[in-house]
Amino acid sequence: MGVGEKQAKTLTYQGVLTRVVDPRAGLYELDGKVMLCTAYLQLLNGGRGLREGAGVEISDTHLQQSPSPLFPPIVLSCCLRSRLRVTQFSRLCTPLSPVSTAGNLHLHLQFRYHLRLPEYLWACDVSRRLQEKLCPSLVKPRCLQGSLGAGPPGVTEKLLSETLSSFSASGPRCERDLQGEILKEPHECPLREYSPLSPPWSLPALSLLQSVVSDSRYLRAEESTRSLRWTHHSLQPQELRPSLRLLGVLHASPSGRLVLKDQSASVPCLVLPRPPSAWIGCTIEVCHYRLLGETAQDTEKGTSSTITYVQFLLSDARILHLPHDCPTCPPAASLLPRPCKLPKLDGPSASRLFLVRGVEGLVPIPGHDGGFQFQAQAVWLGAPELLTGQVTEREEEQRASWDEEHRPLTKVLLLFCHSAARWFHFLQPNRVYRLIATGEKDLEIFHRQPEDSVQMSSCPVCFRIPCEWALRDVKAPDPPPWPREEPLSVDQALKSSSAGSLLNVTGVVTHRTLCDAQNTRMFPPSGTITESFLPHGVSLKVTVAELDRQAALSVYMNPAGGPYCLGLLPGATILIQGLERKISRAGAVYLRSVPVTCVRVLSAPAESNECLLVPKFTLFSELPRSLIPHRAVCSIACVLSVTLAWVCAACEDVFRAGHCSRSSSCTSQSGVFRAKAWVKAEDGSGEAHIQLQDGALLAALGVPQGLWEALQGRVLSRGEVRVQNRGRNYEVPGEMRSEDALSCYVSHLVSRPAVSRPLILTFKQLAASSRPLPAEPSHLRRFTRGERDYMTHVPPPPTLICLGLEEVEPGTLCRLIQERN
């Protein structure tokens, strides 16, 4: 007996069959509490008497206790020596479920992989969940089962084969000795010994994903403004026990998104890099992914909306079923073939190659509620041709030989409307595609223009793509025989002098912020879009950086123009096409979206986002004009002002003694403690004004957690405490000094010598329009060195906002100062 294995007991049991769990798997329920497994026993007459209400007697059955947490704790299993006899036929009007050994998937898995009972029970559970997810609307039962050894395996065996094969890695397993199992003494069979098995992984319904990721344990970020609250949850499968595997059919929705679908729900998904168009309609399995949930809450209106989606790499997805190669699957216009084949054409179809130069963003169709459209600037390559039969990828490459007949010819504006907008996710600049006019033989069809098309001077040819037509990726030579249009980097966009033209910019997202409705006057009003989960009238500020050059740029976007861009998270590399370059009143460069702006995520954030976005050390006197985060080794010279307050969780008004001060209109009894301070810090090269909030202020003061909580309780009785300290250039007149005991105690806390200690500050510069403190004018200051005095012109200190504070050990401090210098 191996380590962790248990010995099964042999006994005789009599009971009543109360439920037929799965007759093909040989699973029944006895007396409402005992599980009976007959998969290791050949039933007489196909088990015709095993119906609900029948009385049974089992001799020489094996009792296993808690072999699997997915089933009842007591499981009776029958081997070839066991005897199962129906002692009383059922009197209930229950259907007959005869069992056939021919074409039985469960028996095939049991014999092929030499499964023991705990492993077999887990395989039966996965098979049942898979059938509930896909059959019969998405995948036919015959496709799940496969040919069982005589041909290619089905979806179920493809899904389970790797895990079932790993069970035998602990030791060799012999095939069952059927004759010895009946006659040999002492008795030997696969059921005599067992090891309880925890499920290696689970297969959840897609409708359950939102409830899984919304758990507070997976909260990754939270941003709040006066009226908005934006939270971001993230979950990876290894954070759960057992881990969850995603499985579904990949579809392209008319809103331009990819969705993973089963019979319970559809979940939007972001696949990086983009999958081939041939993957549409395929059943895929994803083991490594990131489950994301974003919630936008309007605290003033009391409304909130949530979007849950899946993000994974193309290399982490595995195709389990190809419907176009399966004779039992019904044909569908939206299903395309696998990457190595072209569509199975019933007859000749007209087709034409085109090169994509640029893609505009999705916009609502005027007068069509919920419909979307987009445009793509393209170039026809060569002349139309007739496509006949099935063409392999090699023949396609030979056909597109990229000689003179496939050079760029005519510019064309392609219009994708309604369900044709499903191709939005697949079209990318500088790539070649084949447009297949399904069922059309007339080659002149590509020269016809829609009657309502608008002619443009830059693109005289306009062509609308019919919804039933198909696109296929075409592999072009590398490098291509035409010039590529590369997007600008962040540094190039900052220095760009182009006026009146739209820019294409790529970079890494470092921050994203919601802007209140009153701050969105720069965008024209637009209708409410159901695909956008952000509140109406809210804009989005995204900071895009070029990390190598420490350059950052603010991009203001109006998400109400189309569906929300999935995966727009800190650390992601994005490409934004069609941006206006603007200059603020303070002289800073920023970019603004237009209705046709297109945002694409090129790569997901790294696993350890902190390693990707670690700010560099700098000096206060050498701060670049950038909003990208930096770090500095500094000490606090003095605390200028402190505000400790309780605010209402609903309306952000003062919360005092357990009640909101706006008692006439707000009945909330929940408050949030907020701490805010302005300090003056020095790093040896200059000074800076720094804003500290909540945890950063607690770290700066060095107050014990118990004392800080007691202080919060004292502030709750008053609602708010403000203290202004006497720092340089901020002298407080005597009549403004408070004699209040609580205010005096707070003044004592902020003026202690322990506050002025070395710290590592992570910060970013505060925009000039957001500075609450008056800017100090430049002035002369006297410095003494030895016997000489120097008068030096001192510029005003920069205004910074603290992103994090860290204590630093003396040895580490010395090393950091040396590296900085």
Secondary structure, 3 states (H helix, E strand, C coil): CCCCCEECEEEEEEEEEEEEEECCCCEEEECCCEEEECCCCCCHHHHCCCCCCCEEEEEEEEEEECCCCCCCCEEEECCCCCEEEEEECCCCCCCCCCCCCCCCHHHHHHHHHCCCHHHHHHHHHHHHHHHHHHCCCCCCHHHHHECCCCCCECHHHHHHHHHHHHHHHHCCCCCCCHHHHHHCCCCCCCCCEECCCCCCEECCCHHHHHHHHCCHHHEEEEEECCCEEEEEEEECHHHCCCEECEEEEEEECCCCCEEEECCCCEEEEEEECCCCHHHCCCEEEECCCEEEEEEEEECCCCEEEEEEEEEEEHHHEEEEECHHHCCCCCCCCCCCCCCCECCCCCCCEEEEEEEEEEECCCEECCCCCCCEEEEEEEEEEEEEEEECCCCEHHHHHHHCCCCHHHCEEEEEEEEEEHHHHHHHHCCCCCCEEEEEECCCCCHHHHHCCCCCCCCCCCCCCEEEECCCCEEEEECCCCCCCCCCCCCECHHHHHHCCCCCCCEEEEEEEEEEEEECHHHCCCCCCCCCCCCCCCCCCCEEEEEEEECCCCEEEEEEECHHHCCCCCCCCCCCEEEEEEEEEEECCCCCEEEEEEEEEEEEEEECCCCCHHHHCCCCECCHHHCCCCCCCEEEEEEEEEEEEEEEEEEECCCCCEEECCEECCCCCCCCCCEEEEEEEEEEEECCCCEEEEEEECHHHHHHHCCCHHHHHHHHHHHHHHCEEEEECCECCECCCHHHCCCCHHHHHHHHHHCCHHHCCEEEEEEEECCHHHCCCCCCCCEEEEEEECCEEEEEEECCCCEEEEEEEEECCHHHHHHHHHHHC
